[in-house]
Amino acid sequence: MSNVTPGVGMTGFASQDPALMEALEPAEVAGLQEAHGVLAGKRLAVLTGAGLSTDSGIPDYRGPGSAPRKPMTYQEFVRSAANRRRYWARNHIGWSHLRRANPNVGHAAVAAMEQRGLLSGLITQNVDRLHEDAGSVNVVDLHGRFDQVICLEQGHTFSRKLLAAILEELNPGFVQKAVEAGVVEMAPDADATVEDPELITSFVVAVCPVCGATLKPDFVYFGENVPKDRVQRAYGMVDDAGALLVAGSSLTVMSGLRFVRHAAKAGKPVVIINRGITRGDEFATLKLDLGVSGALSYLAGHLPDLDQAERSIGHSAG
């Protein structure tokens, strides 16, 4: 999927992919028309999750058909050199898969809505950076980003691409050997399952090239807190919006659910689009069990422009 062309109108955007429109069932269109009625004329905060990136070939954590998995926690990562070795060996393969993913029409739809001034901001729980690749600018990467690593001692940051080159030098031919041994699962956090345990135990882990300390991917692990300034910026996006649109998130973890509760408490409409139930369903004004990309494409093609007053104040009285 190519990046969205700046200035593309909503009707023009929708016409770029008529196959998505034709794929919607009448009942799905009826649901999206109801969502349109809730959201039209309001500036939106958008919250996205892993369900949006499945059409880009990145597996979901908890969507229908997703394999059960237990991600490594922050505590497990920092307390054990063996755990870090296992993590980085798997990540070295998963990263190469994730970096080849491209934005899909759902990412493009969100970018198009932002370009038209329909959004107060975008909060994503995904670390894949596909929103930015699609052209979105005002983005809170709530759980961090897969394309960067951070030193746990002094906070030095480096590109994951640089680390990949270092790891390849330390472990020549590792990726090819792992592929031959069998990679059975990819995950949305750039993790991968490697079948050969000997490959894991022989993997050489890189350290910070500046101070020699432990390196960690620059995203939030299970058991780790989202940085406060990131959370506050996301709350600000919800406060500046007239409604919250959730797309592709089961809202299982509090880091995302808190914004749904916040919007509902403030009396703002909440529309959730996701395959399967979510923890936020009880707070939703409307919940649609739909494919995310097609739904976002529909909304991007049908939501009207905001008037100047609405853009200025950030939300409508309704």
Residue pairs with C-beta under 8 A, 6 or more apart in sequence:
1 56
1 102
1 103
1 104
1 105
1 107
1 108
1 134
3 103
3 108
3 111
3 133
3 134
3 135
4 13
4 108
4 111
4 112
4 115
4 134
4 135
6 115
6 135
7 115
8 16
8 112
8 115
9 116
10 112
10 113
10 116
10 300
10 301
10 302
10 303
10 304
10 305
11 301
13 108
13 109
13 112
13 297
13 300
13 301
14 21
14 297
14 298
14 300
14 301
14 302
15 301
17 105
17 297
20 105
20 293
20 294
20 297
20 298
21 294
21 297
21 298
21 301
23 294
24 32
24 294
24 298
28 288
28 290
28 294
28 295
29 298
31 286
31 288
31 290
32 288
32 290
32 295
32 298
32 299
32 302
34 286
35 271
35 273
35 286
35 288
35 295
35 299
36 299
36 302
36 303
38 243
38 269
38 271
38 285
38 286
39 243
39 245
39 269
39 271
39 299
39 303
40 303
40 304
41 242
41 304
41 306
41 310
41 316
41 318
42 241
42 242
42 243
42 269
42 310
42 315
42 316
42 318
43 117
43 118
43 119
43 120
43 240
43 241
43 242
43 243
43 306
43 310
43 311
43 314
43 315
43 316
44 113
44 118
44 119
44 120
44 241
44 242
44 243
44 244
44 245
45 119
45 120
45 121
45 122
45 123
45 237
45 238
45 240
45 241
45 243
45 244
45 245
45 259
45 263
46 110
46 113
46 119
46 121
46 122
46 123
46 244
46 245
46 246
46 247
47 123
47 124
47 125
47 244
47 245
47 246
47 247
47 249
47 256
47 259
47 260
48 110
48 122
48 123
48 124
48 125
48 126
48 131
48 246
48 247
48 248
48 249
48 292
49 124
49 125
49 126
49 246
49 247
49 248
49 249
49 250
49 251
49 256
49 274
50 58
50 59
50 60
50 61
50 62
50 63
50 125
50 126
50 188
50 248
50 249
51 60
51 63
51 247
51 248
51 249
51 250
51 274
51 275
51 292
52 104
52 106
52 107
52 126
52 247
52 248
52 292
52 293
52 296
53 60
53 101
53 104
53 107
53 126
53 128
53 130
53 188
53 248
54 60
54 63
54 248
54 292
55 104
55 105
55 106
55 291
55 292
55 293
56 101
56 102
56 103
56 104
56 107
56 128
56 130
57 101
58 98
58 101
58 128
58 186
58 188
59 66
59 67
59 185
59 186
59 187
59 188
60 66
60 188
60 248
61 69
61 187
61 188
61 250
61 252
62 250
62 252
62 276
63 250
63 275
63 276
64 275
64 276
67 185
69 185
69 187
71 187
71 189
71 191
71 221
71 222
72 83
72 86
72 87
72 221
72 222
73 221
73 222
73 223
73 224
74 221
74 222
74 223
74 224
75 223
76 83
77 83
77 84
77 87
77 216
77 221
78 152
78 214
78 216
81 205
84 205
84 214
85 200
85 201
85 203
85 205
86 200
86 203
87 191
88 167
88 203
88 205
88 206
89 174
89 178
89 194
89 199
89 200
89 203
90 191
90 192
90 193
90 194
90 200
91 190
91 191
91 192
91 217
92 164
92 167
92 171
92 174
92 175
92 203
93 175
93 178
93 179
93 183
93 192
93 194
94 186
94 187
94 189
94 190
94 191
94 192
95 146
95 160
95 164
95 190
96 164
96 175
97 186
97 190
97 192
98 128
98 146
98 186
98 190
99 146
99 147
99 160
99 161
101 128
101 130
102 130
102 133
103 130
103 131
103 133
103 134
104 130
104 293
105 293
105 294
105 296
105 297
106 247
106 248
106 292
106 293
106 294
106 295
106 296
106 297
107 130
107 131
107 133
107 134
107 136
108 134
108 135
108 297
109 293
109 296
109 297
109 299
109 300
109 301
110 119
110 122
110 131
110 134
110 136
110 247
110 296
110 300
111 131
111 134
111 135
111 136
112 300
113 119
113 299
113 300
113 303
114 122
114 135
114 136
114 137
114 138
115 135
116 305
117 305
117 306
117 311
118 303
118 305
118 306
119 138
119 241
120 237
120 238
120 240
120 241
120 314
120 315
121 138
121 139
121 140
121 233
121 234
121 236
121 237
121 240
121 241
122 131
122 136
122 138
122 139
122 140
122 237
123 139
123 140
123 142
123 234
123 237
123 238
123 256
123 259
124 131
124 139
124 140
124 141
124 142
125 142
125 143
125 249
125 253
125 255
125 256
126 141
126 143
126 188
127 141
127 143
127 144
127 145
127 146
127 188
127 189
127 190
127 217
127 219
128 146
128 188
129 141
129 145
129 146
129 147
131 139
132 139
138 237
140 230
140 233
140 234
140 237
141 230
142 220
142 226
142 230
142 231
142 234
142 255
142 256
143 219
143 220
143 226
143 255
144 217
144 218
144 219
144 220
145 218
145 219
146 160
146 189
146 190
146 217
146 219
147 159
147 160
147 161
148 157
148 158
148 159
148 160
148 217
148 218
149 157
149 158
149 159
149 160
149 163
149 215
149 216
149 217
149 218
150 156
150 157
150 158
150 215
150 216
150 217
150 218
151 157
151 158
151 208
151 210
151 211
151 213
151 214
151 215
152 213
152 214
152 215
152 216
153 208
153 211
153 213
153 214
154 208
154 210
154 211
154 213
156 208
156 210
156 211
157 218
158 209
158 215
160 217
163 206
163 215
166 206
166 209
167 174
167 204
167 206
168 174
168 175
170 204
170 205
170 206
171 202
171 203
171 204
174 199
174 203
177 196
177 199
178 192
178 194
178 196
178 199
181 194
181 195
181 196
181 199
182 194
182 195
182 196
183 192
183 193
183 194
183 195
184 193
184 195
185 192
185 193
186 192
189 217
189 219
190 217
194 200
206 215
207 213
207 214
207 215
208 214
208 215
220 226
220 255
222 253
226 255
231 255
231 258
234 259
235 259
235 262
238 244
238 259
238 262
238 263
238 266
238 268
239 266
239 314
240 314
240 315
241 263
241 268
241 314
241 315
242 268
242 269
242 310
242 314
242 315
242 316
242 318
243 263
243 268
243 269
243 270
243 271
243 315
244 259
244 260
244 263
244 268
244 269
244 270
244 271
245 271
245 273
245 299
246 256
246 260
246 270
246 271
246 272
246 273
246 274
246 278
246 280
246 284
247 273
247 274
247 292
247 295
247 296
248 273
248 274
248 292
249 256
249 274
249 278
250 274
250 276
250 277
250 278
250 279
251 257
251 260
251 272
251 278
251 279
251 280
252 278
252 279
257 279
257 280
260 270
260 272
260 280
260 283
260 284
261 280
261 283
263 269
263 270
263 283
264 270
264 283
268 315
269 285
269 286
270 280
270 283
270 284
270 285
270 286
271 284
271 285
271 286
271 287
271 288
272 278
272 280
272 281
272 284
272 286
272 287
272 288
273 288
273 290
273 292
273 295
273 296
274 287
274 288
274 289
274 290
274 292
275 289
275 290
275 291
275 292
276 289
278 287
281 287
288 295
310 316
